[in-house]
Amino acid sequence: RILAKASGGNLTLFAFDAGQGLTEHTSPFDALVLVLEGALTVTIAGQPMEATPGTVVRLPAGIPHAVDAAVPARMLLVMLKDA
């Protein structure tokens, strides 16, 4: 669910059940993931990273990334677009 939009980007709240996630994809813009609840595996360029509440992960533009939730989790995605 998109929480806010601005010319410089947007904020989107994601809620995942166990076993859900985002398949590998790329974005033309840098983004930040802030884990709010649960735990996520964030994979960037084939390298998995475990992320727990309070973790901030940078997703570089043009680099393949994916998100997987082994347990229910919430994350805030901050998409950073050029103004």
C-alpha positions in Angstrom: 0.0 0.0 0.0 1.5 3.4 -1.0 1.5 5.7 1.9 2.9 8.9 0.3 4.0 10.1 -3.1 6.3 13.0 -3.9 8.3 14.2 -6.9 11.4 12.7 -5.2 9.9 9.3 -4.5 7.3 7.4 -2.5 6.8 5.3 0.7 5.1 1.9 0.4 4.2 -0.3 3.4 4.4 -4.1 2.6 2.9 -6.8 4.9 3.9 -10.4 4.1 2.6 -13.7 5.5 5.1 -16.5 6.0 6.2 -17.7 2.6 5.4 -14.5 0.7 7.8 -12.0 -0.8 8.8 -10.1 -3.9 10.4 -12.1 -6.7 13.7 -11.0 -8.2 13.4 -7.7 -10.1 15.3 -4.5 -10.8 14.3 -0.9 -10.3 15.5 2.2 -12.2 15.9 4.0 -8.9 17.7 3.4 -5.6 15.5 2.3 -2.7 15.7 1.7 1.0 14.0 -1.1 2.9 13.3 -0.6 6.6 12.2 -3.8 8.4 9.4 -3.0 10.9 8.3 -6.5 12.1 9.3 -10.1 11.7 12.3 -11.1 9.6 13.1 -10.9 5.9 15.8 -12.4 3.6 16.8 -9.6 1.2 18.8 -10.9 -1.7 20.8 -8.4 -3.7 22.8 -9.5 -6.8 22.5 -13.1 -5.5 23.8 -12.4 -2.0 21.2 -13.1 0.7 21.1 -10.9 3.9 18.9 -11.5 7.0 17.1 -8.4 8.0 15.3 -8.0 11.4 13.3 -5.0 12.8 15.4 -1.8 12.6 17.5 -3.0 9.7 17.8 -0.7 6.8 18.9 -2.2 3.5 19.9 -0.2 0.4 18.7 -1.6 -2.9 20.9 0.0 -5.7 19.2 1.0 -9.0 19.6 -1.6 -11.8 20.8 -4.4 -9.5 18.5 -7.5 -9.2 17.0 -7.9 -5.8 14.3 -10.0 -4.0 12.6 -10.2 -0.6 11.4 -13.4 1.1 9.5 -13.7 4.4 9.9 -17.0 6.3 7.7 -15.5 9.1 5.0 -12.8 8.9 6.8 -9.5 8.4 6.3 -5.8 7.6 8.6 -3.5 5.8 8.6 0.1 4.6 10.0 0.7 1.1 11.4 4.2 0.4 11.8 4.7 -3.3 14.3 7.5 -4.1 13.6 9.1 -7.5 15.5 12.0 -9.0 13.6 15.2 -8.4 
